[in-house]
Amino acid sequence: MPTDTRRLTGPESSQSPYNFAPATKLDLSNLESRPDGRKAHQLRPLFLRTDVISQARGSSYIEMNETKAICAVYGPREVLRREDFSLKGQLTCEFKFTTFSCKKRRQHQQDSQEKDLSVHVLEALEPAVCLHKYPKSQINIFITVLQHDGSAQEEQAILKSTVKPAEASVGCVTVAFLPSLSQVSAISSDGDLSFESLNKTMQACVTDCQRLYPVLEHALVKHQQDTEAANR
């Protein structure tokens, strides 16, 4: 009896793929502790170290719980092409997951998710950089996630916070906050959110940013003091 060569010669039975993170709804407002052991309003443990890449103008290594990332800043560099001349400097950002950072192996080339995160970081940082002081120049920011556990947007070396509201089915709000100016530089949300939920979540994000700011400020000031002491 002839066989149909156009059909896939696979097994008759199949098995569903393993779900590393099953989709569950958790109302954090009514929980005394999170699944990872933290309290409902407790932030992830934070570790920060600066000047980890000698070739970069500025760099930092940051950990929040099991998420680890490195950020490097190069420039300002002169833009050599005449058609790119501008009295205002240019800021670029490249966000990349390492191939071993996630439970599913990532590709070497930048995918759509990484490009989207690069745009979010760029929008958050542009208001914080005085680009008018760097005419015909370019500043490049590179963020590499070494280990991804949860929301990697918290590891983008900026003062921001992510809160999942209980009212949304799959809701996530990310806020970039400038504590010294008391201004929100960027905000993004996913999922269905009412205006009341969004307003409440933004206030919680800003409060968490203000709690993180002294820790980051202390690390940066200490690094500057150590650098000045070494140059004396």
C-alpha positions in Angstrom: 0.0 0.0 0.0 1.5 3.3 -1.0 2.3 5.8 1.8 1.7 9.6 1.7 5.1 11.2 1.8 3.7 14.6 2.4 2.6 13.8 6.0 4.9 14.3 8.9 6.3 11.0 10.2 5.9 11.9 13.8 4.8 9.8 16.8 1.1 9.0 17.2 1.0 10.4 20.7 2.3 13.8 21.9 2.9 15.5 25.2 2.3 19.1 26.1 5.5 21.2 26.7 6.5 21.9 30.3 5.3 25.2 31.6 8.1 26.9 33.7 5.8 29.7 34.9 2.1 28.8 34.9 -0.3 31.7 34.5 -1.8 32.5 37.9 -3.6 35.5 39.3 -2.4 36.8 42.6 -4.0 39.6 44.5 -1.0 41.0 46.3 -3.1 43.4 48.3 -4.6 40.5 50.3 -1.4 38.4 50.6 0.9 38.6 53.6 3.8 37.2 51.6 4.7 36.6 48.0 5.6 33.1 46.5 9.3 34.0 46.7 9.0 34.8 50.5 8.8 38.5 50.3 6.1 40.5 51.9 3.4 42.1 49.7 5.1 45.5 49.5 8.7 44.4 50.0 11.2 45.2 47.2 13.6 42.7 45.8 17.1 42.7 47.4 19.4 45.1 45.5 23.1 44.9 44.8 25.0 47.5 42.8 28.6 47.8 41.7 30.0 50.5 39.5 33.0 50.8 37.1 33.0 47.1 36.1 34.0 47.6 32.5 37.3 49.5 32.1 36.8 50.4 28.4 33.5 52.1 29.0 33.0 55.7 30.1 30.7 54.5 32.8 29.4 51.0 33.7 27.5 49.2 36.4 26.5 45.7 37.5 23.2 45.3 39.2 21.3 42.5 40.9 17.7 42.4 42.0 17.0 39.0 43.5 18.0 36.5 40.8 18.0 39.0 37.9 21.5 40.2 37.0 22.5 42.7 34.4 25.4 44.9 33.2 25.1 48.4 31.8 27.8 50.2 29.9 27.9 53.8 28.5 30.3 54.8 25.7 30.8 58.4 24.6 30.1 61.1 23.9 31.6 60.3 20.5 31.8 62.6 17.5 29.4 61.9 14.6 31.6 61.9 11.5 28.9 61.9 8.9 27.8 65.3 7.8 24.2 64.3 7.2 23.9 63.4 10.9 25.0 66.8 12.2 22.7 68.2 14.8 23.0 70.8 17.5 21.5 68.2 19.9 23.3 65.1 20.8 22.1 61.6 19.9 21.3 58.9 22.5 21.1 55.2 21.5 20.3 52.1 23.5 20.7 48.4 22.9 19.1 45.9 25.2 20.1 42.3 24.9 19.5 39.0 26.7 22.5 36.7 26.7 21.8 33.3 25.1 21.9 31.6 28.6 20.0 34.2 30.6 16.5 32.7 30.2 15.1 29.2 30.6 14.5 29.2 26.8 17.7 29.8 24.9 17.8 33.3 23.3 19.1 34.1 19.9 22.3 36.0 19.2 20.5 38.6 17.1 18.2 41.1 18.7 14.6 40.0 18.6 11.4 42.1 18.7 11.1 42.0 22.5 14.7 43.3 23.0 14.1 46.0 20.5 10.9 47.1 22.3 12.8 47.2 25.6 15.5 49.2 24.0 13.0 51.8 23.0 11.5 51.9 26.5 14.9 52.5 28.1 15.7 55.2 25.5 12.5 57.0 26.2 13.1 56.9 29.9 16.7 58.2 29.8 16.4 60.9 27.2 14.8 63.4 29.7 17.6 62.8 32.1 20.5 63.5 29.7 21.4 67.1 28.7 21.8 66.3 25.0 22.0 70.0 24.1 25.5 70.1 25.7 26.8 67.5 23.2 26.3 68.8 19.7 27.4 66.6 16.9 28.0 63.8 19.4 26.5 60.4 20.1 26.2 58.5 23.4 25.7 54.8 23.3 24.1 52.7 26.1 24.4 48.9 26.1 22.4 46.8 28.6 23.1 43.0 28.8 21.0 40.7 31.0 23.1 37.9 32.4 20.3 36.1 34.2 16.6 36.8 33.8 14.2 36.0 36.7 11.0 38.0 36.6 10.8 41.5 35.2 14.1 42.4 33.6 13.0 46.0 33.1 13.9 46.6 36.7 17.5 46.0 35.9 17.9 48.7 33.3 20.2 50.8 35.5 17.5 53.6 36.0 15.3 54.4 38.9 12.1 52.6 38.1 9.6 50.2 39.6 7.2 47.5 38.3 3.9 46.6 40.0 1.3 44.1 38.9 -2.2 45.3 39.8 -4.6 42.7 41.0 -7.5 44.1 39.0 -5.9 43.4 35.6 -5.9 39.9 34.1 -2.3 40.2 33.0 -1.4 43.8 34.0 2.0 45.3 34.4 2.9 49.0 34.8 6.4 50.3 34.5 7.3 53.8 35.6 10.7 55.6 35.1 11.1 58.3 37.8 13.6 61.1 38.3 13.8 61.6 42.1 15.9 64.8 42.0 13.4 66.5 39.7 10.4 64.6 41.1 9.2 63.9 37.6 8.0 60.8 35.7 10.1 60.5 32.6 8.3 57.5 31.1 5.4 55.1 31.7 4.2 52.0 30.0 1.4 49.6 30.8 0.2 46.2 29.6 -3.2 44.6 30.1 -6.6 46.1 30.9 -6.4 48.8 33.6 -9.0 51.3 34.8 -8.0 54.9 35.5 -8.3 54.3 39.3 -6.1 51.2 39.1 -3.5 53.0 36.9 -3.4 56.0 39.3 -3.0 53.8 42.3 -0.3 51.7 40.7 1.7 54.8 39.6 1.7 56.1 43.1 3.0 52.8 44.4 5.7 52.8 41.7 6.8 56.3 42.5 7.0 55.4 46.2 9.2 52.4 45.5 11.4 54.5 43.3 11.9 57.0 46.2 12.8 54.0 48.4 15.4 52.8 46.0 17.0 56.2 45.3 19.1 56.5 48.5 20.7 53.1 47.9 21.7 53.9 44.3 22.7 57.5 45.3 25.0 56.1 48.0 26.7 53.7 45.7 27.3 56.4 43.0 28.6 59.0 45.5 30.9 56.4 47.2 32.3 55.5 43.8 33.0 59.2 42.9 34.7 59.7 46.3 36.9 56.7 45.8 37.8 57.9 42.3 38.8 61.3 43.5 40.8 59.9 46.4 42.7 57.6 44.1 43.6 60.5 41.7 45.1 62.6 44.5 
